[in-house]
C-alpha cells in the first residue's frame, strides 16, 4: 500500500457536508464541471458518456436551464481516490487496498449515534402550503423510457421503526408525481419496506423524510445492506469518527442531516398509491416495470440556499456509483464471512459487470477439505451478499479476485462443472432481477469452486509464471525501454 496519508487525506477532520467533500475532490483533480445540461435526458446521457471513459471523474452540473442557483452532483464515490476521500483512507494503488482498508477499520468500528441540534443549513428555507413544489429542484428524466422524473436516486429515505424505535436511512428511488406528491419504490425484504408495512398493518400513516443531497458517506451506507436495527447514521458516523448533526423535522420529529441540501417531509398512507415507473435500474434493464406504489404526501420541504441535488444514474454497468458499490459490498462480505468464523480469506471482490451484486469472488488459502465450499456458501448467504445474487466464485490465494481475467482462467482450469458447481434455490432476490417472471421474488445462484481440489494440492500442475524475483530483476534491467 502507498505510504499512509494523514487522517482524511491530509485533512485533520472529516468533511462536514457535501459541499466540502466536493471541494476536496476538485482539489484532488477528481471533479468535472458541466454547465448548461438540461434535466430532460441530458444529465443522464452525459453521465453515461463520462462513465464509459477510463478513470472517469465526478460530475457537478451547473447552470441547469430553468433552475438558477441549483446544481446536481453525480459519481462522488465512484473511484478509488474519491472513495479514499469519502472514507478517509490512504489513496490505493489496487482496488483490494480499499477493501482491506475498510476491513481493517471494521475490526475497530463502533457505531456513533447522531447528535441532535436545534439549527443547521438545511433550515435556510422551509416551504409549506402553496409554496410546496418538488420541481423547484432539477429532478432529472434520466433515461428515454423512464416513466417520469426522479428526485430521489442518490437519496436517503429516513423512517423510524414503530415497534423498535430505531431509524433506518435507505436509498430507494423516488418518482415525482406532482408538486406535493412523490412515489417510493421499495423492494420486498428491504428494511424500509418492512418498516412501512408495520405502520400499514396498524392502519397508520408512515412518516418519512427524503434527503436528496448529503454527505456521500451517507449514500454509501444507505445503498448497502447494513444489519437490521443499526441506523445508517450510526454506521456512517463510526467511519468518520464523529457523530452527524441532525435536526428533528417539524411535523414528525424525524432526524434529518443538519447539513443536508434538500429534504422532503411527509407520510405514506395505507391504500394511497399511484402508478410508479418504469425506471432504468442498476441491472441495466427496466425490470421493475410500472406498478402501483405508495405515495408520500409532501408537507414540508427544507433546503439550503443554492442547493445541490444528489444524482445516481443507474445504467448498464459501469455507472456513476457501481465502483463504490463493489468496494463497499466486497468489504462487507469479507467482514461477515470472517465474523462467521471463516479463516484464510485473502480477498473479496464484487465485479461491476455483475451489477455490483451478481458476480462475487472470494479468494482463500485452503487449509482443509471443504474449506472452499464453506467460503462459497457463506459468501452467497450472508446479509451483504444475499440480495439479488447470481454467481459466487471461490479462488485460490494465487488468484487476484479483482482481476476478471485471472478469475475466468481459474474457473476454466480448476473447476470441473459436474463436481464443482452447486445450485442454491429459492434465494433472496427481487423485482429488479430481469430474469425473474413477474411476481417472483426469489432466484437461484451458482456456487462455483474454482480452487485446486484440496486432495490434488501437492500434485496439481504448476503455473507457468515467472517468479517475483526474476520478474523484478528483468523489469529493472529493461526499465528505460519498458517506459517507451
N, C-alpha and C positions, 0 to 999 in steps of 0.2 A: 504494500500500500504506500501511496505517496506520504511524504513527511506530514504528520498531522498538523492541521492549522489550529489557530486558537479557536475557542468555542465560538460557534456560529460564524465560521469562516471569516476570521479577522474582525468580528464584532464582539463586544463584551456582553451582549444580551440578545435574546431572540427578537425578531422584528415584532413590532407592536400591532400591525394590521396589514391588510392587503396592499396598501399604498407603499409602505416601507419595504415590503417584500419585493414589489415591482421595481422600486428604486435600486435595491441591491442586485436584482437580476440584470437590470440595464447596465449597472457598473461592471458586471461580470461579462458583458457582451452577449447576453442571453435574451435580448428583447428586440423585437421588430415592431416599429410603429407604422400603422397603416391608416391613412386619412381618406375619408370620403366613401368608405364602404357602406352600402345600403343594408338595412336589416333584412330585406327581402332577398334571400338566396346568396347575396354577395359575401356576407361574412362566413357562412357555412362553406361556400365553394372556395374561398381564399384559404380557409383552414385546411381543406382537403389538398389544395395545391401545395401549401407550405409544408404540410406533414407527409408529403411524398418525397421530400428532399432529404439529403443526408444531414444529420445534426441540425434539425430544424429549431428555430428559436421560439420563444413565447411570442404571442401577438397582443398588442394593445391597439384596439380600434379607436380612433379619434375622429372628431368632426363628422359624426354619423348624421347623414341628411335627415332633417326634421327633428333632431334631438340635440339641440345646442347644450353644451356642458356635459352631456352624458358620454361615457366611454364603456368599452367592453373588453374583457381580458380572456384570452384563451391559451391553454397549454402551459400554465405556470409551473407545473411539476414534471413536465414531460421530457426531461433529460437528466443525465447523471449529475451534472453541475447544478441544475435547478432543484433537484431532489436534495442535494447536499445543502444548498442554501436554505431550503424549506425546513429541513430536519436538523441542521446544524452539524452535519457530518463533514469529515475530510473529503476533498474532491477526489473521486475514484478514477482509476485507470481501466477498470474492468467492471461490468455490471454486478458481478458477485461481491465486489467490495462494498457496494451499497447495502446488499443483503446482509453481509457479515456485520457491517456497522449497525444495522438495525437489530440483528440478533444479539450482538454484544450489549446494546442498550437495553433490550428486553430482559436480559438477565438481572438488571438492576432497576427496571422500570417500575415506578409506583404511580398509580393514578392520583391526580391532584384536582379536587373539586373546584368549581368556579367561585369567584369572589363577586358577591352582589354589590353593585354600586348604584348610586342614585341618578347618575348622568353619564352621557357619553356622546360621541359624534353622531351616532345613529339617531339621536333625538333632535338633530338640527332642523328637521322638517317632519311634522306629524300631520298626515292627511286624514280627514274624516268626511262623512256625509257626501255631499255633492262633489267634493274635491277628489274623491276616490277614483283613480284610474290607473290600472296596472300598465296600460300602454303609454303612460308618461315616460316609460323606460323603453329602450330599443330591443324589446323581446324579438328574437330573430325567427324567421322561417328558414330553417337550416337546410332542408332538403326539398327537392322539387315535388315529391309526393307526400310530404308531411300533411297531416290533417289540419294544421294551424300553427300559430306562433307559440313558442315555448319560452316562458320567462325563467323557468326552473330547469336547468340541466346540471350546472355546477352549483347545486343548491344544498341547503341543509333544511330538512323538514323536521321541526322541533316539536316533540309531543311528550306528554307526561303519562306514564302508565297509571291508570286509575286505581289499580289494586296494590301495586308495589311502590308507587310514587317515585320511580326513577325517570330520568329524562333521556329520551332517545333522539339522536340527531342523524337521520339517514338521508341519503341522496336518492330522491325519487323525482321522476320527470313531472313537470307542472305546465299544463297547457292553458293558454288564455282563452276563456270563453266570453269575456266581456269586461267592462271596466272594473267590476267588483266580483267577478267570478273566475276562479281557476280550477282546473281539474287535476287530480292527483292519481297517478297510476302506480300501484304497489304490487309487486309480485307475491304470490302466495308463499307464506312461510317467513317473509321478511318481518323484522321487528316492528316496523311502523304499521304494517298490516295487522299484526297480532294486537297491537295496542288499539288501533281503530276499531277492531271487531269487539274488543272488550266494552268500549263505550256503546257501540250499537246494540250489543246484546242486552245492555241495561236500558236501552231506549233513550240514550242521552246523546247530545251532540258531542263531537270530538274536537276539542280546541287544538289549534295548530298555528305555528309560526313557520314561514318560509323565508329563510335568509338567502338572498340572491347575490351576494358579494361579501367575501370574508377572507380571513387568513387561509391560504392554500393548505396549511397543515390540517385544518378542519375538514377540507374537502377530501384529503387523504383518509381521514378517519371515517367520514360519513359514507364513503363509497366502498367500504370493506366490511367483512363480517366480524365485527367486534362481538365478544360474547354477550349474550342476553343479560341485561341488568347492569352492564357497565356503560356509563354515558360516554359518548364520543368527546364531550367537553373534557372529562377527566382523563381519558386516554390520551388525547392530543396534548393536554397540558403536561402530562407526565413526560412527553417527549421534549417539550420546550423548557421544562424545568421551572415553570411559573404558572400560576392559575390564570385562566381567562377572566377578564372583567365582563360581567353580564348585567343587563338592565332588565328588570321584570316588566313585562308588557302591561299596558294599561288595562286591557279587558280580562285576560285570563291569568295574568301573573306568570307567564312562561318566560324562561330566561333567554334573552337574545344577546348576541355578541355586542358589547358596547361600542365596538369599532366597526360593526357591520356597515355595508354600503346601502343595502336596501332590504327591508324586512316587511313581509305581509303578515297581518294577523287576522284570523277568522276562525271558522269552525266548519266541520263537515257534519251534516245532519242525516240521520237514517232515512233512506229512501230518496234522497235528493241527489240525482245523478244526471249526467249529460253524456252524449257520445264523445269519447276521447280517442285520439289517434287518427290514422296511423302515424308512427314516428320511426324514422330510420335509426335503429339501435346499434349497440356496440358489436353485435354479431355480424353486422354488415347487411342485415335484412330488415324488412318491415314485418317482422314475425309476430309482433303483438297485435297487429290489425287494429280494428276500430271496435270499441265496446263501451257499454255504459259503465261509467266510473263515478265515484263520489266527487262532489263539487265542494270547494272551500268558498264560503261566502265571506268575502274580504270586508272587514270592518275598520281596519286601520292600515295605513301604510306609513312606515318610518323610513326616512332616507337621509343620507348625508348630502351636503351641497356637492354639485358636480359628481354624481355617483358613478361607480364603476360596476357594471353588471358582469358577473362571472359567467363564462361560457364553457361548456363541454360539448364537443361536436362529434357524436358517435358516427362511425362510418366503417367501411371495410378496413380492417387494420392495415397499417398503423394509423392511429388517430391522435388527437391532441391530448389524450390522457392515458393511452394504452401502456406506454412505457412505465409510467408511475404505478399503474395497476399491477404490472408484472413484478416490480420491485416489492411493493407492499405485500402482495399475495404470496410471493416467494418467502419473504421474511416471516410472515405469519404462519405459513405451513411448516416451515423449519422449526419455529418456536413450538408449535403444537405437537409435532411428532416427537421432538426431544422431551417435552414435558410428559408425554405419554410413555416414556421410558426407552425410546429407540436410541441405540448407540451407533457411533460410526458414521454419522451424517457428515459429508464433506461439502455439500452444496445443494441448493434447490433453486430452480429457475422455472418461471411461468412464461411461456412464449407468446409474443404478440400475434403471430398468425392464428393462434388458438383463442383469439379474442380475450387474452389475459385471464382465461379460466379453463379452457378446454384442452390444453396440451401442457401438462405439468411434468417436470422431470426432477427426480431426486437422485443424487449421487451418494454412494455409500462405500465404505471399506468393509468388505464382507468379513465377518468374524465367525459365523456358524451357519450350518444348513438351515434354510428357511428365513435367513436374515433379509434377503432381498424381497421376498413375498411379504414379510411383516412391514417393511418400509413402504411398499406399494399400497397395501391395504390401509395403513394409517394415513398416507398422503391423500388417498382417494376419499376417505370418510371423515376426516377431521372437519371442524366447522369452517375453516378458512378455505378448504379445498373441495368441499362437497357440492356447493350450489352450481348447477349448470355444467358440471364436469363432463369430460368425454374420454380423454386418454391420460393415463398416468404411466410414466416410464421410469424404471429404476435402472441406473447405470453404475458401472464400477468407478472407483475413485480416480482412474486414469483418464476418464472422460469428462470434459467440461460440460456441465448440464446446460450452460447458456449458449453453447456452440451447436447450432442445429445440425450442421454437417457431421460433427462428431457423434451426436445422439443418433442420427439416422444410420451412420456407419455401425454403431454398436447394435442397433436394432436388427440390421441386416446380417451381422456376422456372429452375434452371440445369442440371438433369440430364435428358438425353434417354435413356429406358430402353434403347433399341436401341443407342445409341452409347456410353453412359457407365457401364453396369453390366457387370462381368465376374464370372465364377464361378470360384472356385478349388475343385478337387475333391480328395477323399481327404486332407483336412487333419486335424490332431490334435484329437480330441475324446475322449469317454469315456462310460461307462455312465450318468452323471448327466444327459446330454443327453436330455430327454424325447422328442425327435423321432426318435431312432435306434431301429431294430429291435434286439431282444436279440442280444447277441454282436457287434454292430458298434461299433467304437471310433473311426471316422473320420466326418467330415461334409464338407459343402461350406460355403463362405461367399461372400457377395456383397461385391464391392469396388465402391463407388459413388463416382463422381467428380461431386460437386455443386458444382464450381467453374465459373466462367465459362470457356467454351472459350478456350484461350490465343490462338487466332487471331482471337477476337472481343473481346479485352480493350478495344481502343480504341473500338469502336462498340457495345458491349453497352449496352442501355438503362440510363440512370442510375436509382439507387434513390431512391424517394420518402421522404425523411428530412430533418428539419431539421438544419442544421449544428450542430456542437458550440457554436459561438459564439452562434448565435441561441437555441438551447435554454437555454444558461446565462443569457443576458440575460433571457429571458421568465420562466424559473424564479425568478430573483432578484426580478423586478418583482412577481410574484404569490406570493411565498414565504409570506406570512401566510395567504392564503386556501387555498393548497395543503395547509397543515398541518391544516386542519379536516377 
